[in-house]
Amino acid sequence: MITEFRRYRVTAGDLPDLTHRFAHVVTPLFTAHGFRVEGAWTPTGPGPAHELLYAVGWSDEEAMADGWRRFREDPAWERARETPRYSGLRPDITSTTWTPAEFLGTRP
């Protein structure tokens, strides 16, 4: 089991459109392609205010690569990216994969 953490940084003012896209387009597509989203967060307090962080659980790196390939090839994703509300969104995306720390044991 691995967890992929993805951080999206957008320009000032774009976070509402990014979270709208996730709520109305991305999350339903993730569900359709078998993604197991473990959580999503936006920042509070001092620091970057234009970020979205989310975590996806995968059985292994092969499943992760296959899931992303199917998502990117989905015509619904291509259409959604080009709609006027979302076409200007060009987030800076970072992705890291993690495994559970041994000292905590494995968790479901």
Residue pairs with C-beta under 8 A, 6 or more apart in sequence:
1 57
1 58
1 59
1 60
1 99
1 100
1 106
2 57
2 58
2 59
2 60
2 61
2 64
2 97
2 98
2 99
3 38
3 55
3 56
3 57
3 58
3 97
3 98
3 99
4 55
4 56
4 57
4 58
4 64
4 95
4 96
4 97
4 98
5 53
5 54
5 55
5 95
5 96
5 97
5 98
6 53
6 54
6 55
6 56
6 93
6 94
6 95
7 51
7 52
7 53
7 93
7 94
7 95
8 18
8 51
8 52
8 53
8 91
8 92
8 93
9 48
9 50
9 51
9 91
9 92
9 93
10 18
10 50
10 51
10 52
10 89
10 90
10 91
10 92
11 50
12 49
12 50
13 50
14 50
14 88
14 89
14 91
15 42
15 49
15 50
15 51
15 52
17 85
17 86
17 88
17 89
18 52
18 89
18 91
19 42
19 52
20 85
21 80
21 85
21 86
21 89
22 40
22 52
22 54
25 76
25 77
25 80
25 86
27 37
29 71
29 74
29 76
29 77
30 37
30 56
30 71
32 74
33 67
33 70
33 71
33 74
34 67
35 56
35 67
35 71
36 56
36 57
36 58
37 54
37 55
37 56
38 54
38 55
38 56
38 57
39 54
39 55
40 52
40 53
40 54
40 55
41 52
41 53
41 54
42 51
42 52
42 53
43 49
43 51
52 91
56 64
56 67
58 64
58 67
58 97
61 97
64 97
71 77
80 86
81 87
100 106
100 107
